[in-house]
Amino acid sequence: MSATPSTQRVAVVTGASRGVGRGIAIALGRHGYTVYLTGRTEIQGQAPLPGTIYETAAAVSAAGGHGVAVRVDHADDGQTESLFRRVAEEQGRLDILVNNVAAIHDDLIKPGGFWEKSLGLSDILDVGLRSQYVASYYAAPLMVKQRRGLIVFTSAPGSVCYVHGPAYGAQKAGVDKFAADMAVDLRDYNVASLALWLGLVLTERTRGVMDREPDKYQGMAASAESPEFSGHVIAALYDDPQLMDQSGQTLIAAEAALHYGLKDEGGRQPPSHRALFGGPRIPHPAIVR
């Protein structure tokens, strides 16, 4: 039985026990969203990094929204389907899906060729690429029905240049292409799809790396993005009356923030790294159905 559609905006943020997903969920909470946030960590200590889905949900609620923690293993399609069925039953709507979950192996930043590292690095092509397709598959009907919505894929310049090796790069290139092609299918329903390149984000993982090698990363924290930064950009995108004009594109979060007049914590303006890494792929104007 479907619920009466909620008057409060509703978002799903995947992979939100910690890191970027946690930050985006909290930022959307500050904008008054009900946020269904997913992850596998329910008890502190279950994962090597701090953070649980329940702690994130509490932080979303404390920020002014309503956080709903849902344990989901995104390697299991059935669990993902159940998540969106629950959103439909409890809220009757879905405004934003943030596809963020990804399997990040500890070998990611180790030196050496891809054959010298764990084969587990390829897990990002399952939980991180395929899993984001599956989440979009189940989210799209809710948005199509209401004739409005936004699907966002968190991405990075590794989609167009070498960063962290081929598996990581393929995942980023894949979600950028998902955004471009899903936008074609969704356009007639006023549902937008886009990818958002993040900069260096001060997540728990990033801070740990910096703390281990302070000389190597000296000064980088000052220009890095907070985990909440991209969440405010996503909220601004959804509120933009011209959102559909940007559907299908890959945007750089720092550039979008400038466009919308947004700053990060402490009044900082994180820089775009376009000059260093290059710009996103521009979808070809030809559309073949």
N, C-alpha and C positions, 0 to 999 in steps of 0.2 A: 504494500500500500504506500503510495507516494504522499509525502508531506505537503502541506500548503507551502507554496514557494516563500522562502524567507525574504524579508525586506533588507536584511543585512547582506552585504557582499560576502561571497564565499570563495575561498581559495584552497587548493591542494598544493602542498610543497613536499616533494619527495626528497628523501635523504636529509632529514632535518634534525637528527640527534645532536649535531654539532656543525661547525664550519659554515660554509656559505648558506646551506639550507636553513640552518638555525637562524642566521642573520636575516635572511629574506623573510622567514616566517614572523620574526619579531617586528620587522619593519612594517609588514602588512597589518600586523596587530595594531601598530600605532595609527594606522589609517582606518581602524575600526572593523577590519575583516574578521570573520570566522575562518580560522585556518585549520584545516585537517593536515597534520604533518606526520610524515611516515619515517620509519627507521626500524632497526632491529634491536637497538640497545634500550633495555628497560631498567636495568640496574647498573649503578655506577660500578665500574670495574670489569664489566663484561667485555669491554673493548679497551685497547691500549690507550686511546685518547679519552679525555673527559667528555661528559655529556650524555643525556638520555632523552628519549622522546617526551617523557613526562616533565622533565626540567624545561624543555623548550616550550611545551604547552603552557606551563605556568608562567613563563616569561612573556609569551604572547598575550595571555590574559592580563598580566600586570601592565603591559604596554597599552592596554585599552581595547584590545580585541577579545576574541574567544578562541583559545587554543584547544584543539582536540587531538590527542595523541593516538595514533593507530599503528600498532606493530605490523609491519609489512616487510616480507622478504620479497624484493622485486625480481628475484630469480624464479618466483612461483607466479605464473600468470593468474592462477585462481585467486590468490590473495589480492592481487591488483584489481581484478574484477570485483571482488567483494568490497574493496575500499570504495569504489565509485558507486556501487549499488547502495552502500550505506549513505554516502553523500546525497544521492538522489532521494532516498527514503526520509532522511532526517532534515534536509534543507530544501529539496525540490529545485535546486539550481546549482550552477557552478560558473563562477565568473572567470577565474584564473587558474590555470594549471602551470606550475613551475616544475619542469623536468630537470631535476638536479642530481638525483641519486646516481652514483657511479662507484664501481669497485676499484679502489686505489690501492695498489700493492706497495709494500714497503720498498721494493726494489726500484720504484719509479725514477728516483733521482740519483740512483747509483751510477757511477761511471761504467762505460763499456758498451759493447754492441748488444743488440736485442737478444742474440743467441747466447750471450754470456749471463743473462739475467733469468729470473724465474719465468717459466711459461705462464705462471699465474697473472702476469701483466695483461694477457689477452682476455682476462675475465671482464675487463672494461667494455668489451664488445658484446657481452651478455648483459651484465648489470651496468648500464651506462649508455648503451646504444639500443639493443633490442628492447630492453625493459622500458625505455622512454617511448619507443614506438607503441608498445603495449598500453602504457598509461594514456597516451594520446588517443589510442583506439577506443578506450572506454570512456574517456572524458568528452570526446567530440560529440556524441549524440546528445549529451546534456546541453552543450552550448548551441548546437544546431537547433534544438527544440526551442530555445529561448531567443534565437536569432541574435546572439551576442556572446562574446567570450574572447579570451586571449590565452594562447598556449605559448609558453616561453621555454626555451632550452638554454640553460647556462652553458656557455662555451668559452673559447679562448683562441688566441692567435695560432696555437698549435695546429689549427685546421688548415693553415696555408703555409706554415714554415716549420722547420724542425724544432720541436720542443718535446723532450722526454721520450722520444722514440716513436716507432711506427704504430703501435697499438693505440697509444694516447692520441696521436695525430689522426688516425682513422676514426676514432670515436668523435673527436671534435668536428672533423670534416663531415661525418655522417649526420650529426645533429643539425649542423648548418644546412645541409641538404634536406633533411626532414622539414625544417622550418620553411624552406623555399617551396617544396612540393606540396606539403600539407596546405599551405596558403592558397594554392590553386584550387584544391578540392573544397576548401572552406569559404572561399570568397563570396559565393552566392548567398551564404548564410550569415554574412556580417560577422564572421569569426576570424580573428587575426592569429597568425602564427609567425613567430620570429625567434631568432637566436640572439643572445646577448653575450658579447665578449667581455669578460671581467679582466681587470688588471691583477696585479699582485694583491692578494687579499690576506689580511691579518687573521687567519684562522688559527685554531689550536695547533694544527699540523705545521703551518708556516712559522708560527712563533717558536715552536720547538726546534725547527731547523735553524732559525736565526740564532737562537740561544746556544746551539752547539757550535756554530761557526760565526761568532760575532764580527770578526774582522772581515770576513767575506761579504757579509750582508750589511755592513755599516752604512747607515744613512738611508737604506731602502725603506725602512718603516715609515719615514716621514712622508713619503709619496704614495704609500700603499692605501688600499681601500679597506674600510671597515666591512665586516660581514653584512652589516645592515644596508650599506650604500646601494647596492643593486636592487634591493627590495623597494627602496623609495623610488628608484627609476622605474621599476615595473608598475608601481601604483600610479605614477605620472603617465606612463604610456596608456594604461587602461582608461584614464580620465580624459585622454586627448581625443577631441572630436574627429581628428584626422588620423586616428590610429590605423584605419584600413589602408591608408596611403603608404604605410610602412610595413604592412603585412608581407611576409615572404623575404624580408631583408635580414641581414645579420648586422646588428648595431654594436657599437662600442659603448659600454656603459658610461665611461667618462665623458664621451662626446654627447650622449643623450642627456646626461646631467647638466651639461652646459646649456643645451637647448632649452631645457625645462627650468633653468635657474636654480638647480639643486647643488648643495654643498654637502660635504661629509662632516663627520664629527669635528668639532672645534673650528668649524668654518673652513676646513681644508678643501681644496679643489683638486682631486686626483687627476693626474695627467693621462691623456691618451698616449698609447705607445705605438700609434700607427707608423711613425717615422722609423721606429726600430724593427717592428715585426711585419709591416705591410698592412694593407687594408683588407676587409672582408671581401669575399667573392660576391659579385653582383649578379643576381639571377638574370638569365637570358630573357629578352623581351618576348621571344617566341613561346607560345603555349600550345602544346599538342595534347589533346584529350583522346 
